[in-house]
Amino acid sequence: SLFDVMPRMGALMERVGCTCAVPEYCFTNYLEPGFKDEDILVEICESVTEPKKEIDGLYFRTIPAVQAACIFHKGSYRTFSESYETVLKYIEENGYEIDGEIRESYIDGVWNKDDESEWLSEIQVPVRKK
């Protein structure tokens, strides 16, 4: 889970001397198309000011800019499906199609908000006109 991976990733970043970019941009990049309940292949990403030494599964790359349909999600991660339904409906109804890996950017969460109702995320779906 994210709650297991993120602390380990943070420790590795600290070990190699990473400096997080400001404003911070942390996101999960889903590497497979379609919905899955388990065995989901993801990449956990954090924007940094410069690449450092790659160690123990920590690596660096530049991700190209994309055009995306985005939606803010306020509250628990358990209700993400509602926000996904809204943004995917928008894409379909407005003549777009998915064009890349879907991202979830975590703005506020367990690290800075005690109440789940205050968590804020952004779902970012790369798109192109049909």
N, CA, C and O atoms as a GROMACS GRO file, in nm:
protein
  520
    1SER      N    1   0.084  -0.119   0.000
    1SER     CA    2   0.000   0.000   0.000
    1SER      C    3   0.088   0.125   0.000
    1SER      O    4   0.207   0.119   0.030
    2LEU      N    5   0.026   0.236  -0.034
    2LEU     CA    6   0.098   0.364  -0.034
    2LEU      C    7   0.158   0.393   0.102
    2LEU      O    8   0.268   0.449   0.113
    3PHE      N    9   0.085   0.354   0.208
    3PHE     CA   10   0.131   0.384   0.342
    3PHE      C   11   0.256   0.304   0.379
    3PHE      O   12   0.326   0.340   0.474
    4ASP      N   13   0.287   0.197   0.305
    4ASP     CA   14   0.410   0.121   0.325
    4ASP      C   15   0.523   0.173   0.236
    4ASP      O   16   0.638   0.183   0.279
    5VAL      N   17   0.488   0.206   0.112
    5VAL     CA   18   0.588   0.244   0.012
    5VAL      C   19   0.642   0.385   0.033
    5VAL      O   20   0.762   0.409   0.022
    6MET      N   21   0.553   0.479   0.063
    6MET     CA   22   0.594   0.619   0.073
    6MET      C   23   0.703   0.645   0.177
    6MET      O   24   0.799   0.715   0.146
    7PRO      N   25   0.692   0.591   0.300
    7PRO     CA   26   0.800   0.616   0.396
    7PRO      C   27   0.935   0.561   0.349
    7PRO      O   28   1.039   0.625   0.368
    8ARG      N   29   0.934   0.442   0.287
    8ARG     CA   30   1.058   0.383   0.236
    8ARG      C   31   1.116   0.470   0.125
    8ARG      O   32   1.237   0.494   0.121
    9MET      N   33   1.030   0.517   0.035
    9MET     CA   34   1.075   0.604  -0.074
    9MET      C   35   1.134   0.733  -0.017
    9MET      O   36   1.239   0.779  -0.063
   10GLY      N   37   1.067   0.791   0.082
   10GLY     CA   38   1.118   0.914   0.144
   10GLY      C   39   1.254   0.893   0.207
   10GLY      O   40   1.341   0.980   0.197
   11ALA      N   41   1.275   0.778   0.271
   11ALA     CA   42   1.405   0.748   0.333
   11ALA      C   43   1.513   0.734   0.227
   11ALA      O   44   1.625   0.781   0.246
   12LEU      N   45   1.481   0.670   0.114
   12LEU     CA   46   1.579   0.656   0.006
   12LEU      C   47   1.612   0.792  -0.055
   12LEU      O   48   1.728   0.821  -0.084
   13MET      N   49   1.510   0.875  -0.074
   13MET     CA   50   1.533   1.008  -0.129
   13MET      C   51   1.623   1.090  -0.037
   13MET      O   52   1.713   1.161  -0.083
   14GLU      N   53   1.599   1.079   0.093
   14GLU     CA   54   1.682   1.150   0.190
   14GLU      C   55   1.826   1.098   0.186
   14GLU      O   56   1.921   1.176   0.193
   15ARG      N   57   1.840   0.966   0.174
   15ARG     CA   58   1.973   0.904   0.173
   15ARG      C   59   2.060   0.953   0.057
   15ARG      O   60   2.181   0.970   0.073
   16VAL      N   61   1.998   0.976  -0.061
   16VAL     CA   62   2.077   1.022  -0.176
   16VAL      C   63   2.079   1.174  -0.190
   16VAL      O   64   2.139   1.227  -0.283
   17GLY      N   65   2.012   1.246  -0.097
   17GLY     CA   66   2.019   1.391  -0.095
   17GLY      C   67   1.921   1.463  -0.186
   17GLY      O   68   1.952   1.572  -0.235
   18CYS      N   69   1.805   1.406  -0.209
   18CYS     CA   70   1.704   1.472  -0.293
   18CYS      C   71   1.646   1.595  -0.225
   18CYS      O   72   1.630   1.599  -0.103
   19THR      N   73   1.615   1.694  -0.307
   19THR     CA   74   1.539   1.810  -0.262
   19THR      C   75   1.410   1.811  -0.341
   19THR      O   76   1.411   1.811  -0.464
   20CYS      N   77   1.296   1.812  -0.270
   20CYS     CA   78   1.166   1.814  -0.337
   20CYS      C   79   1.143   1.949  -0.401
   20CYS      O   80   1.180   2.053  -0.346
   21ALA      N   81   1.082   1.946  -0.519
   21ALA     CA   82   1.047   2.069  -0.589
   21ALA      C   83   0.939   2.143  -0.511
   21ALA      O   84   0.863   2.082  -0.436
   22VAL      N   85   0.933   2.274  -0.531
   22VAL     CA   86   0.829   2.356  -0.471
   22VAL      C   87   0.755   2.425  -0.585
   22VAL      O   88   0.821   2.490  -0.666
   23PRO      N   89   0.622   2.416  -0.596
   23PRO     CA   90   0.537   2.342  -0.502
   23PRO      C   91   0.557   2.192  -0.517
   23PRO      O   92   0.596   2.143  -0.623
   24GLU      N   93   0.530   2.119  -0.408
   24GLU     CA   94   0.547   1.975  -0.410
   24GLU      C   95   0.448   1.912  -0.507
   24GLU      O   96   0.335   1.958  -0.522
   25TYR      N   97   0.493   1.805  -0.572
   25TYR     CA   98   0.408   1.732  -0.666
   25TYR      C   99   0.438   1.584  -0.649
   25TYR      O  100   0.537   1.533  -0.701
   26CYS      N  101   0.352   1.516  -0.575
   26CYS     CA  102   0.364   1.373  -0.549
   26CYS      C  103   0.244   1.305  -0.613
   26CYS      O  104   0.130   1.350  -0.596
   27PHE      N  105   0.268   1.198  -0.689
   27PHE     CA  106   0.156   1.131  -0.754
   27PHE      C  107   0.185   0.984  -0.778
   27PHE      O  108   0.300   0.939  -0.779
   28THR      N  109   0.077   0.910  -0.797
   28THR     CA  110   0.083   0.770  -0.836
   28THR      C  111   0.054   0.765  -0.985
   28THR      O  112  -0.044   0.824  -1.031
   29ASN      N  113   0.136   0.695  -1.060
   29ASN     CA  114   0.122   0.681  -1.203
   29ASN      C  115   0.079   0.537  -1.231
   29ASN      O  116   0.156   0.444  -1.205
   30TYR      N  117  -0.042   0.517  -1.282
   30TYR     CA  118  -0.092   0.382  -1.310
   30TYR      C  119  -0.039   0.336  -1.445
   30TYR      O  120  -0.066   0.398  -1.548
   31LEU      N  121   0.037   0.226  -1.446
   31LEU     CA  122   0.111   0.184  -1.564
   31LEU      C  123   0.036   0.087  -1.655
   31LEU      O  124   0.087   0.050  -1.761
   32GLU      N  125  -0.084   0.046  -1.616
   32GLU     CA  126  -0.164  -0.045  -1.699
   32GLU      C  127  -0.299   0.018  -1.727
   32GLU      O  128  -0.356   0.084  -1.641
   33PRO      N  129  -0.351  -0.002  -1.848
   33PRO     CA  130  -0.484   0.053  -1.879
   33PRO      C  131  -0.594  -0.030  -1.810
   33PRO      O  132  -0.574  -0.146  -1.777
   34GLY      N  133  -0.708   0.034  -1.790
   34GLY     CA  134  -0.823  -0.037  -1.735
   34GLY      C  135  -0.822  -0.045  -1.584
   34GLY      O  136  -0.724  -0.007  -1.519
   35PHE      N  137  -0.931  -0.095  -1.529
   35PHE     CA  138  -0.949  -0.104  -1.385
   35PHE      C  139  -0.910  -0.242  -1.335
   35PHE      O  140  -0.941  -0.343  -1.398
   36LYS      N  141  -0.841  -0.246  -1.221
   36LYS     CA  142  -0.806  -0.372  -1.154
   36LYS      C  143  -0.828  -0.355  -1.005
   36LYS      O  144  -0.803  -0.247  -0.950
   37ASP      N  145  -0.873  -0.461  -0.938
   37ASP     CA  146  -0.894  -0.459  -0.794
   37ASP      C  147  -0.768  -0.493  -0.716
   37ASP      O  148  -0.751  -0.451  -0.601
   38GLU      N  149  -0.678  -0.570  -0.778
   38GLU     CA  150  -0.557  -0.614  -0.708
   38GLU      C  151  -0.442  -0.629  -0.806
   38GLU      O  152  -0.461  -0.623  -0.927
   39ASP      N  153  -0.322  -0.650  -0.753
   39ASP     CA  154  -0.201  -0.662  -0.835
   39ASP      C  155  -0.188  -0.547  -0.935
   39ASP      O  156  -0.165  -0.568  -1.054
   40ILE      N  157  -0.204  -0.427  -0.885
   40ILE     CA  158  -0.202  -0.307  -0.968
   40ILE      C  159  -0.058  -0.260  -0.984
   40ILE      O  160   0.013  -0.240  -0.885
   41LEU      N  161  -0.015  -0.242  -1.108
   41LEU     CA  162   0.120  -0.196  -1.136
   41LEU      C  163   0.122  -0.043  -1.136
   41LEU      O  164   0.062   0.021  -1.222
   42VAL      N  165   0.192   0.014  -1.037
   42VAL     CA  166   0.197   0.160  -1.024
   42VAL      C  167   0.341   0.206  -1.004
   42VAL      O  168   0.431   0.129  -0.971
   43GLU      N  169   0.357   0.334  -1.026
   43GLU     CA  170   0.484   0.401  -1.004
   43GLU      C  171   0.453   0.517  -0.909
   43GLU      O  172   0.363   0.597  -0.935
   44ILE      N  173   0.526   0.527  -0.799
   44ILE     CA  174   0.508   0.635  -0.703
   44ILE      C  175   0.611   0.743  -0.738
   44ILE      O  176   0.730   0.714  -0.746
   45CYS      N  177   0.566   0.864  -0.758
   45CYS     CA  178   0.653   0.970  -0.808
   45CYS      C  179   0.652   1.092  -0.716
   45CYS      O  180   0.550   1.125  -0.655
   46GLU      N  181   0.767   1.157  -0.707
   46GLU     CA  182   0.781   1.282  -0.633
   46GLU      C  183   0.870   1.372  -0.717
   46GLU      O  184   0.978   1.332  -0.759
   47SER      N  185   0.825   1.493  -0.740
   47SER     CA  186   0.903   1.589  -0.818
   47SER      C  187   1.021   1.638  -0.735
   47SER      O  188   1.004   1.680  -0.621
   48VAL      N  189   1.141   1.633  -0.794
   48VAL     CA  190   1.262   1.678  -0.726
   48VAL      C  191   1.333   1.783  -0.812
   48VAL      O  192   1.306   1.797  -0.931
   49THR      N  193   1.424   1.855  -0.749
   49THR     CA  194   1.493   1.963  -0.820
   49THR      C  195   1.599   1.912  -0.917
   49THR      O  196   1.630   1.980  -1.015
   50GLU      N  197   1.654   1.794  -0.890
   50GLU     CA  198   1.753   1.735  -0.981
   50GLU      C  199   1.766   1.586  -0.952
   50GLU      O  200   1.744   1.542  -0.839
   51PRO      N  201   1.803   1.508  -1.054
   51PRO     CA  202   1.822   1.364  -1.032
   51PRO      C  203   1.946   1.338  -0.946
   51PRO      O  204   2.042   1.415  -0.946
   52LYS      N  205   1.941   1.228  -0.874
   52LYS     CA  206   2.052   1.186  -0.788
   52LYS      C  207   2.090   1.043  -0.822
   52LYS      O  208   2.042   0.989  -0.923
   53LYS      N  209   2.173   0.980  -0.741
   53LYS     CA  210   2.214   0.842  -0.762
   53LYS      C  211   2.093   0.750  -0.746
   53LYS      O  212   2.016   0.763  -0.651
   54GLU      N  213   2.077   0.655  -0.840
   54GLU     CA  214   1.966   0.560  -0.834
   54GLU      C  215   2.005   0.441  -0.746
   54GLU      O  216   2.110   0.379  -0.767
   55ILE      N  217   1.921   0.410  -0.647
   55ILE     CA  218   1.949   0.300  -0.555
   55ILE      C  219   1.820   0.227  -0.518
   55ILE      O  220   1.714   0.289  -0.508
   56ASP      N  221   1.829   0.098  -0.496
   56ASP     CA  222   1.721   0.016  -0.436
   56ASP      C  223   1.581   0.046  -0.488
   56ASP      O  224   1.488   0.058  -0.409
   57GLY      N  225   1.564   0.058  -0.621
   57GLY     CA  226   1.433   0.082  -0.678
   57GLY      C  227   1.396   0.228  -0.690
   57GLY      O  228   1.288   0.261  -0.741
   58LEU      N  229   1.482   0.318  -0.645
   58LEU     CA  230   1.461   0.462  -0.661
   58LEU      C  231   1.531   0.503  -0.790
   58LEU      O  232   1.652   0.486  -0.804
   59TYR      N  233   1.454   0.558  -0.883
   59TYR     CA  234   1.515   0.603  -1.007
   59TYR      C  235   1.454   0.736  -1.049
   59TYR      O  236   1.352   0.780  -0.995
   60PHE      N  237   1.516   0.799  -1.147
   60PHE     CA  238   1.479   0.934  -1.187
   60PHE      C  239   1.453   0.938  -1.336
   60PHE      O  240   1.523   0.875  -1.415
   61ARG      N  241   1.351   1.015  -1.374
   61ARG     CA  242   1.323   1.037  -1.516
   61ARG      C  243   1.243   1.165  -1.532
   61ARG      O  244   1.180   1.213  -1.438
   62THR      N  245   1.247   1.219  -1.651
   62THR     CA  246   1.169   1.337  -1.683
   62THR      C  247   1.040   1.289  -1.749
   62THR      O  248   1.044   1.212  -1.846
   63ILE      N  249   0.928   1.335  -1.697
   63ILE     CA  250   0.798   1.296  -1.751
   63ILE      C  251   0.749   1.411  -1.839
   63ILE      O  252   0.743   1.525  -1.793
   64PRO      N  253   0.714   1.382  -1.964
   64PRO     CA  254   0.671   1.490  -2.053
   64PRO      C  255   0.537   1.550  -2.010
   64PRO      O  256   0.454   1.483  -1.947
   65ALA      N  257   0.517   1.675  -2.045
   65ALA     CA  258   0.389   1.742  -2.019
   65ALA      C  259   0.280   1.676  -2.102
   65ALA      O  260   0.306   1.627  -2.212
   66VAL      N  261   0.159   1.675  -2.049
   66VAL     CA  262   0.045   1.617  -2.121
   66VAL      C  263  -0.075   1.709  -2.108
   66VAL      O  264  -0.082   1.791  -2.016
   67GLN      N  265  -0.170   1.696  -2.201
   67GLN     CA  266  -0.301   1.759  -2.187
   67GLN      C  267  -0.384   1.659  -2.106
   67GLN      O  268  -0.385   1.540  -2.138
   68ALA      N  269  -0.453   1.707  -2.003
   68ALA     CA  270  -0.526   1.614  -1.917
   68ALA      C  271  -0.661   1.670  -1.875
   68ALA      O  272  -0.678   1.791  -1.858
   69ALA      N  273  -0.755   1.578  -1.859
   69ALA     CA  274  -0.882   1.611  -1.792
   69ALA      C  275  -0.857   1.582  -1.645
   69ALA      O  276  -0.812   1.472  -1.610
   70CYS      N  277  -0.887   1.678  -1.558
   70CYS     CA  278  -0.854   1.665  -1.416
   70CYS      C  279  -0.977   1.693  -1.330
   70CYS      O  280  -1.066   1.768  -1.367
   71ILE      N  281  -0.978   1.629  -1.214
   71ILE     CA  282  -1.084   1.653  -1.117
   71ILE      C  283  -1.025   1.646  -0.977
   71ILE      O  284  -0.947   1.557  -0.946
   72PHE      N  285  -1.062   1.741  -0.892
   72PHE     CA  286  -1.022   1.735  -0.752
   72PHE      C  287  -1.114   1.640  -0.678
   72PHE      O  288  -1.235   1.637  -0.702
   73HIS      N  289  -1.056   1.562  -0.589
   73HIS     CA  290  -1.132   1.469  -0.506
   73HIS      C  291  -1.108   1.506  -0.360
   73HIS      O  292  -0.995   1.504  -0.312
   74LYS      N  293  -1.216   1.540  -0.291
   74LYS     CA  294  -1.207   1.578  -0.149
   74LYS      C  295  -1.259   1.462  -0.066
   74LYS      O  296  -1.371   1.414  -0.089
   75GLY      N  297  -1.180   1.415   0.030
   75GLY     CA  298  -1.224   1.310   0.120
   75GLY      C  299  -1.145   1.181   0.106
   75GLY      O  300  -1.037   1.177   0.046
   76SER      N  301  -1.200   1.076   0.161
   76SER     CA  302  -1.136   0.945   0.169
   76SER      C  303  -1.105   0.887   0.031
   76SER      O  304  -1.177   0.911  -0.066
   77TYR      N  305  -0.998   0.811   0.025
   77TYR     CA  306  -0.963   0.741  -0.099
   77TYR      C  307  -1.067   0.636  -0.134
   77TYR      O  308  -1.077   0.596  -0.250
   78ARG      N  309  -1.144   0.590  -0.036
   78ARG     CA  310  -1.245   0.487  -0.061
   78ARG      C  311  -1.354   0.534  -0.157
   78ARG      O  312  -1.425   0.452  -0.215
   79THR      N  313  -1.368   0.666  -0.175
   79THR     CA  314  -1.472   0.717  -0.264
   79THR      C  315  -1.416   0.771  -0.396
   79THR      O  316  -1.484   0.845  -0.467
   80PHE      N  317  -1.293   0.734  -0.428
   80PHE     CA  318  -1.231   0.776  -0.555
   80PHE      C  319  -1.316   0.738  -0.675
   80PHE      O  320  -1.320   0.812  -0.774
   81SER      N  321  -1.384   0.624  -0.668
   81SER     CA  322  -1.460   0.576  -0.784
   81SER      C  323  -1.563   0.680  -0.831
   81SER      O  324  -1.588   0.690  -0.951
   82GLU      N  325  -1.620   0.756  -0.740
   82GLU     CA  326  -1.718   0.858  -0.778
   82GLU      C  327  -1.652   0.968  -0.863
   82GLU      O  328  -1.710   1.013  -0.962
   83SER      N  329  -1.534   1.010  -0.824
   83SER     CA  330  -1.464   1.114  -0.900
   83SER      C  331  -1.415   1.060  -1.033
   83SER      O  332  -1.418   1.130  -1.134
   84TYR      N  333  -1.369   0.934  -1.034
   84TYR     CA  334  -1.329   0.871  -1.161
   84TYR      C  335  -1.448   0.866  -1.256
   84TYR      O  336  -1.433   0.896  -1.375
   85GLU      N  337  -1.563   0.828  -1.206
   85GLU     CA  338  -1.683   0.819  -1.290
   85GLU      C  339  -1.714   0.954  -1.353
   85GLU      O  340  -1.749   0.962  -1.471
   86THR      N  341  -1.701   1.061  -1.276
   86THR     CA  342  -1.730   1.196  -1.325
   86THR      C  343  -1.632   1.238  -1.434
   86THR      O  344  -1.675   1.286  -1.538
   87VAL      N  345  -1.503   1.220  -1.411
   87VAL     CA  346  -1.405   1.266  -1.510
   87VAL      C  347  -1.409   1.180  -1.636
   87VAL      O  348  -1.392   1.232  -1.747
   88LEU      N  349  -1.431   1.050  -1.623
   88LEU     CA  350  -1.439   0.963  -1.741
   88LEU      C  351  -1.564   0.994  -1.823
   88LEU      O  352  -1.560   0.987  -1.946
   89LYS      N  353  -1.672   1.028  -1.758
   89LYS     CA  354  -1.795   1.068  -1.829
   89LYS      C  355  -1.770   1.197  -1.906
   89LYS      O  356  -1.812   1.211  -2.021
   90TYR      N  357  -1.700   1.292  -1.843
   90TYR     CA  358  -1.666   1.417  -1.911
   90TYR      C  359  -1.584   1.390  -2.037
   90TYR      O  360  -1.611   1.447  -2.143
   91ILE      N  361  -1.485   1.303  -2.026
   91ILE     CA  362  -1.398   1.271  -2.140
   91ILE      C  363  -1.481   1.216  -2.255
   91ILE      O  364  -1.467   1.260  -2.369
   92GLU      N  365  -1.566   1.120  -2.225
   92GLU     CA  366  -1.649   1.056  -2.327
   92GLU      C  367  -1.746   1.155  -2.391
   92GLU      O  368  -1.761   1.157  -2.513
   93GLU      N  369  -1.812   1.237  -2.309
   93GLU     CA  370  -1.915   1.328  -2.360
   93GLU      C  371  -1.858   1.448  -2.436
   93GLU      O  372  -1.932   1.518  -2.505
   94ASN      N  373  -1.727   1.473  -2.424
   94ASN     CA  374  -1.668   1.590  -2.488
   94ASN      C  375  -1.571   1.557  -2.600
   94ASN      O  376  -1.490   1.641  -2.639
   95GLY      N  377  -1.578   1.435  -2.652
   95GLY     CA  378  -1.501   1.398  -2.771
   95GLY      C  379  -1.354   1.373  -2.748
   95GLY      O  380  -1.273   1.389  -2.839
   96TYR      N  381  -1.318   1.333  -2.626
   96TYR     CA  382  -1.179   1.300  -2.595
   96TYR      C  383  -1.163   1.150  -2.577
   96TYR      O  384  -1.261   1.077  -2.564
   97GLU      N  385  -1.038   1.106  -2.577
   97GLU     CA  386  -1.005   0.969  -2.542
   97GLU      C  387  -0.881   0.970  -2.455
   97GLU      O  388  -0.799   1.062  -2.462
   98ILE      N  389  -0.867   0.868  -2.372
   98ILE     CA  390  -0.751   0.858  -2.283
   98ILE      C  391  -0.626   0.839  -2.366
   98ILE      O  392  -0.624   0.759  -2.460
   99ASP      N  393  -0.520   0.913  -2.332
   99ASP     CA  394  -0.397   0.912  -2.411
   99ASP      C  395  -0.275   0.907  -2.319
   99ASP      O  396  -0.190   0.996  -2.323
  100GLY      N  397  -0.268   0.804  -2.237
  100GLY     CA  398  -0.152   0.791  -2.149
  100GLY      C  399  -0.191   0.735  -2.015
  100GLY      O  400  -0.304   0.691  -1.993
  101GLU      N  401  -0.095   0.736  -1.925
  101GLU     CA  402  -0.112   0.677  -1.793
  101GLU      C  403  -0.183   0.774  -1.699
  101GLU      O  404  -0.145   0.890  -1.688
  102ILE      N  405  -0.285   0.724  -1.631
  102ILE     CA  406  -0.363   0.804  -1.537
  102ILE      C  407  -0.281   0.828  -1.410
  102ILE      O  408  -0.210   0.740  -1.363
  103ARG      N  409  -0.291   0.949  -1.358
  103ARG     CA  410  -0.218   0.987  -1.236
  103ARG      C  411  -0.316   1.027  -1.126
  103ARG      O  412  -0.425   1.078  -1.152
  104GLU      N  413  -0.275   1.004  -1.004
  104GLU     CA  414  -0.344   1.057  -0.887
  104GLU      C  415  -0.242   1.138  -0.809
  104GLU      O  416  -0.143   1.084  -0.760
  105SER      N  417  -0.266   1.268  -0.797
  105SER     CA  418  -0.177   1.357  -0.723
  105SER      C  419  -0.234   1.380  -0.584
  105SER      O  420  -0.352   1.413  -0.570
  106TYR      N  421  -0.151   1.363  -0.483
  106TYR     CA  422  -0.195   1.373  -0.344
  106TYR      C  423  -0.151   1.507  -0.286
  106TYR      O  424  -0.032   1.531  -0.267
  107ILE      N  425  -0.247   1.593  -0.259
  107ILE     CA  426  -0.219   1.729  -0.215
  107ILE      C  427  -0.223   1.738  -0.062
  107ILE      O  428  -0.129   1.787   0.000
  108ASP      N  429  -0.331   1.691  -0.004
  108ASP     CA  430  -0.344   1.682   0.142
  108ASP      C  431  -0.384   1.540   0.176
  108ASP      O  432  -0.464   1.479   0.105
  109GLY      N  433  -0.329   1.486   0.284
  109GLY     CA  434  -0.360   1.348   0.322
  109GLY      C  435  -0.320   1.320   0.465
  109GLY      O  436  -0.311   1.411   0.548
  110VAL      N  437  -0.298   1.194   0.494
  110VAL     CA  438  -0.268   1.148   0.630
  110VAL      C  439  -0.147   1.221   0.690
  110VAL      O  440  -0.137   1.233   0.812
  111TRP      N  441  -0.056   1.268   0.606
  111TRP     CA  442   0.066   1.335   0.653
  111TRP      C  443   0.040   1.475   0.707
  111TRP      O  444   0.122   1.527   0.783
  112ASN      N  445  -0.072   1.539   0.669
  112ASN     CA  446  -0.095   1.675   0.719
  112ASN      C  447  -0.240   1.705   0.759
  112ASN      O  448  -0.270   1.817   0.801
  113LYS      N  449  -0.329   1.608   0.746
  113LYS     CA  450  -0.470   1.627   0.785
  113LYS      C  451  -0.516   1.505   0.864
  113LYS      O  452  -0.510   1.393   0.814
  114ASP      N  453  -0.563   1.527   0.986
  114ASP     CA  454  -0.611   1.418   1.071
  114ASP      C  455  -0.747   1.364   1.026
  114ASP      O  456  -0.775   1.246   1.042
  115ASP      N  457  -0.829   1.450   0.969
  115ASP     CA  458  -0.964   1.413   0.930
  115ASP      C  459  -0.967   1.376   0.781
  115ASP      O  460  -0.932   1.458   0.696
  116GLU      N  461  -1.007   1.253   0.749
  116GLU     CA  462  -1.014   1.208   0.609
  116GLU      C  463  -1.098   1.299   0.521
  116GLU      O  464  -1.071   1.312   0.402
  117SER      N  465  -1.199   1.362   0.578
  117SER     CA  466  -1.285   1.450   0.498
  117SER      C  467  -1.208   1.572   0.446
  117SER      O  468  -1.257   1.641   0.356
  118GLU      N  469  -1.090   1.600   0.500
  118GLU     CA  470  -1.007   1.712   0.458
  118GLU      C  471  -0.899   1.673   0.357
  118GLU      O  472  -0.827   1.759   0.308
  119TRP      N  473  -0.888   1.544   0.325
  119TRP     CA  474  -0.787   1.501   0.229
  119TRP      C  475  -0.824   1.555   0.090
  119TRP      O  476  -0.942   1.561   0.055
  120LEU      N  477  -0.725   1.595   0.013
  120LEU     CA  478  -0.747   1.649  -0.121
  120LEU      C  479  -0.651   1.583  -0.219
  120LEU      O  480  -0.530   1.579  -0.197
  121SER      N  481  -0.706   1.531  -0.326
  121SER     CA  482  -0.629   1.467  -0.432
  121SER      C  483  -0.677   1.522  -0.565
  121SER      O  484  -0.784   1.582  -0.574
  122GLU      N  485  -0.597   1.500  -0.668
  122GLU     CA  486  -0.637   1.538  -0.804
  122GLU      C  487  -0.617   1.417  -0.893
  122GLU      O  488  -0.507   1.361  -0.899
  123ILE      N  489  -0.721   1.378  -0.963
  123ILE     CA  490  -0.712   1.271  -1.062
  123ILE      C  491  -0.682   1.339  -1.195
  123ILE      O  492  -0.752   1.431  -1.236
  124GLN      N  493  -0.577   1.292  -1.262
  124GLN     CA  494  -0.532   1.353  -1.389
  124GLN      C  495  -0.532   1.245  -1.497
  124GLN      O  496  -0.459   1.147  -1.488
  125VAL      N  497  -0.616   1.264  -1.599
  125VAL     CA  498  -0.630   1.165  -1.706
  125VAL      C  499  -0.579   1.230  -1.836
  125VAL      O  500  -0.645   1.319  -1.890
  126PRO      N  501  -0.463   1.184  -1.886
  126PRO     CA  502  -0.413   1.238  -2.014
  126PRO      C  503  -0.514   1.209  -2.125
  126PRO      O  504  -0.566   1.098  -2.136
  127VAL      N  505  -0.542   1.311  -2.208
  127VAL     CA  506  -0.642   1.298  -2.313
  127VAL      C  507  -0.593   1.357  -2.444
  127VAL      O  508  -0.498   1.435  -2.449
  128ARG      N  509  -0.664   1.318  -2.551
  128ARG     CA  510  -0.649   1.382  -2.683
  128ARG      C  511  -0.787   1.380  -2.748
  128ARG      O  512  -0.870   1.295  -2.717
  129LYS      N  513  -0.810   1.475  -2.838
  129LYS     CA  514  -0.936   1.479  -2.912
  129LYS      C  515  -0.944   1.358  -3.003
  129LYS      O  516  -0.844   1.316  -3.062
  130LYS      N  517  -1.064   1.301  -3.014
  130LYS     CA  518  -1.086   1.187  -3.105
  130LYS      C  519  -1.078   1.234  -3.249
  130LYS      O  520  -1.094   1.154  -3.341
   0.00000   0.00000   0.00000
